[in-house]
Amino acid sequence: MPATAGPADACAVRVVDPEKVAVVTAALPGADTITELAQVFGLLSDPGRLRVIIALLEGGEMCVCDIAASCGHSESAVSHALRLLRANRVVRARRAGRMAYYRLDDSHVRMLLDLALTHVGHGEAGT
């Protein structure tokens, strides 16, 4: 009876290039940073929250009712999304009396979104 073959992508040895493995291991962020990155990308993976973020990218500082109207969501849903985004430092709020105005927290968030939109558009354009 023939021996069962292993997966096609399995390595025959544990480490082929120990120097490269050492460099990459030293460059990897710590566990806390990886966890934070996963949380940010998790926030960006929800279409509703992504609409809110893109509304702020396009509109700048906006109140909850304007964000809701722009995205086609209820004010309650937008408030919930903003609460999560604010807790994870993706957006920040400014109070003016009883109104709260939201905007993207910093230029890093804007750059991340611009880059992701460019990446998606690049695939759609077929270039």
Protein Blocks (a to p, Z undefined) as FASTA:
>chain_A
ZZddddfkbcfbfblblmlmmmmmmmpccfklmmmmmmmmmmmmpmklmmmmmmmmmnop
adfklmmmmnopafklmmmmmmmmmmnomaccddehjbccdddfblmlmmmmmmmmmmmm
mmmnoZZ
